[in-house]
Amino acid sequence: MTPVTQDKAARAAAALADALASSTNSDDPAPDPTKQKQKQKQKQKRKQEPDPHDVARQIVLRQLAVAPRSRAQLEQKLAQRDCPADVAAAVLDRMSEVGLVDDEAYALMLVRSQQAGRGLAKGALARELRTNGINDELAQQSLASISEADERARARALVDKKLRAMHGLGIEVQTRRLAGMLARKGYSPSLTYAVIRDAIADAPEYLPD
């Protein structure tokens, strides 16, 4: 076989291979334009949808920027925003690791602020802690920071302030109103009446001339 003949044979073989390949491909079904569009839309939707973890983090950070929160409060807020439970747990676990979510610190802050600002006793503070999602163990730890002397001194300050506004009323009326005020703030009856008795005895209107 001459070189020319060999070259022609090679070109013929290549042409035959191309023809066979084209024939094979022509048997394949043509792509469905509708399915292709659906796939493209799904891809675009996945690109446009935000990461649920990022969304949850932003919700938590906005909540903490307004005021300190317990983990239970943040879980409730995330659930209200339809955040999946596993995503919420992962985000809050990470926030706890870096110290942004700390139920122990939150409980202590709540006890100190409510005791100093509103004059709440341990009984009322315990209810506040439960309402805000603090478990009993952490609640007891935080309440231990208030001594009996602290509670008595705060109750006396409340009574003295209230008593000044009741000048001229009878002792029975003053006692009843003062006892009601301290009861609403969670003080025990024994402490309540002991403080009221001492405060009335020291009131200028009842001191001997």
C-alpha positions in Angstrom: 0.0 0.0 0.0 1.4 3.3 -1.1 1.7 6.3 1.3 -1.2 8.0 -0.5 -3.4 5.0 -0.2 -2.5 4.7 3.6 -3.4 8.4 4.1 -6.8 7.9 2.3 -7.5 4.9 4.5 -6.7 6.8 7.7 -9.0 9.6 6.6 -11.7 7.1 5.8 -11.4 5.4 9.2 -11.6 8.8 11.0 -14.7 9.8 9.0 -16.3 6.4 9.8 -15.6 6.9 13.5 -17.1 10.4 13.4 -20.2 9.1 11.6 -20.6 6.3 14.1 -20.3 8.8 17.0 -22.9 11.1 15.4 -25.2 8.2 14.9 -24.9 7.2 18.5 -25.6 10.7 19.8 -28.5 11.2 17.5 -30.3 8.4 19.3 -30.1 10.2 22.6 -33.3 12.2 23.5 -33.0 15.9 23.2 -32.8 17.8 26.5 -36.2 19.0 27.9 -36.1 22.9 27.9 -38.7 22.9 30.8 -36.6 20.7 33.0 -33.5 22.7 32.3 -35.3 25.9 33.3 -36.6 24.3 36.5 -33.0 23.2 37.4 -31.7 26.7 36.7 -34.4 28.2 38.9 -33.6 25.7 41.7 -29.9 26.7 41.5 -30.8 30.4 41.6 -33.1 29.9 44.5 -30.4 28.0 46.5 -28.0 30.9 45.8 -30.5 33.5 46.8 -31.7 31.8 50.1 -29.6 33.0 53.1 -27.8 30.5 55.3 -30.1 29.6 58.1 -27.3 29.7 60.6 -26.4 33.3 59.5 -30.0 34.3 59.9 -30.2 32.8 63.4 -27.0 34.5 64.4 -28.3 37.9 63.3 -31.5 37.4 65.3 -29.6 36.5 68.4 -27.2 39.4 68.1 -30.0 41.8 67.6 -31.8 40.5 70.7 -28.6 40.8 72.8 -28.0 44.3 71.5 -31.3 45.4 73.0 -30.9 43.7 76.4 -29.3 40.7 78.1 -31.2 37.5 77.4 -31.2 33.9 78.8 -30.8 31.0 76.5 -34.4 30.0 76.9 -35.6 33.5 75.9 -33.4 33.3 72.7 -34.6 29.9 71.9 -38.2 31.1 72.1 -37.4 34.1 69.9 -35.8 31.8 67.3 -38.7 29.5 67.3 -41.1 32.4 66.7 -39.0 33.3 63.6 -39.4 29.7 62.4 -35.7 28.8 62.9 -35.1 25.0 62.8 -34.4 23.6 66.2 -31.1 22.1 65.2 -29.9 25.4 63.7 -31.0 27.3 66.9 -29.1 24.8 69.1 -25.9 25.0 67.0 -25.9 28.8 67.0 -26.7 29.1 70.7 -24.1 26.5 71.6 -21.5 28.6 69.7 -22.7 31.8 71.3 -22.3 30.1 74.7 -18.8 29.0 73.9 -17.7 32.6 73.2 -19.6 34.0 76.2 -22.3 35.9 74.5 -25.0 33.7 76.0 -24.3 33.0 79.7 -27.3 32.0 81.9 -25.2 32.2 85.1 -24.1 35.8 84.4 -27.7 36.7 83.3 -29.2 35.3 86.5 -26.8 37.3 88.7 -27.5 40.5 86.7 -31.2 40.0 86.9 -31.1 39.4 90.7 -29.0 42.4 91.4 -30.9 44.8 89.2 -34.3 43.7 90.3 -33.3 43.7 94.0 -31.8 47.1 93.8 -34.2 48.7 91.4 -37.6 47.3 92.3 -36.7 46.1 95.8 -37.8 42.5 95.2 -37.2 39.9 97.8 -35.9 36.4 97.1 -39.4 34.9 96.7 -40.3 37.4 93.9 -36.8 37.1 92.4 -37.1 33.3 92.2 -40.3 33.8 90.2 -38.7 36.3 87.9 -35.8 33.9 87.2 -38.2 31.0 86.4 -40.2 33.2 84.1 -37.0 34.1 82.2 -36.0 30.5 81.7 -33.4 30.1 84.4 -33.2 26.6 85.9 -33.6 26.0 89.7 -29.9 25.3 90.3 -28.7 28.5 88.7 -31.5 30.4 90.4 -30.5 29.2 93.8 -26.9 30.1 93.1 -27.8 33.7 92.1 -30.2 34.2 95.0 -27.4 33.2 97.4 -25.7 36.4 96.6 -28.3 38.3 98.6 -27.9 38.0 102.4 -30.6 38.3 105.0 -29.1 41.6 106.1 -29.3 42.8 102.5 -32.9 41.8 102.2 -33.8 43.4 105.5 -32.1 46.6 104.7 -33.8 46.8 101.3 -37.2 46.2 102.9 -36.6 48.9 105.5 -35.6 51.4 102.8 -38.9 50.6 101.0 -41.0 51.1 104.2 -39.3 54.3 105.2 -40.0 55.8 101.8 -43.6 54.7 101.7 -44.2 55.7 105.3 -43.2 59.3 104.6 -46.1 59.5 102.1 -48.6 58.2 104.6 -48.0 60.8 107.3 -51.1 61.5 109.3 -52.8 58.1 108.7 -53.5 55.8 111.6 -51.0 53.1 112.5 -53.3 50.3 111.5 -53.8 51.8 108.0 -50.1 52.4 107.6 -49.3 48.9 108.8 -51.8 47.3 106.4 -50.6 49.2 103.4 -46.9 48.7 104.1 -47.5 45.0 104.7 -49.3 44.7 101.3 -46.5 46.4 99.5 -43.8 44.1 101.0 -45.9 41.0 100.3 -46.2 41.9 96.7 -42.5 42.2 96.5 -42.0 38.7 98.0 -41.0 39.5 101.6 -41.9 36.9 104.3 -44.6 37.9 106.9 -42.1 37.6 109.7 -39.6 40.0 108.1 -42.4 42.3 106.9 -43.9 43.0 110.3 -40.6 43.2 112.1 -39.4 45.9 109.6 -42.7 47.8 109.8 -42.7 47.7 113.6 -39.2 49.2 113.8 -39.9 51.8 111.1 -43.1 53.1 112.7 -41.3 53.2 116.1 -38.6 55.4 114.5 -41.0 57.6 112.5 -40.8 61.3 113.6 -44.6 61.5 114.0 -44.5 58.8 116.7 -41.4 60.0 118.5 -42.2 61.6 121.9 -41.8 65.4 122.0 
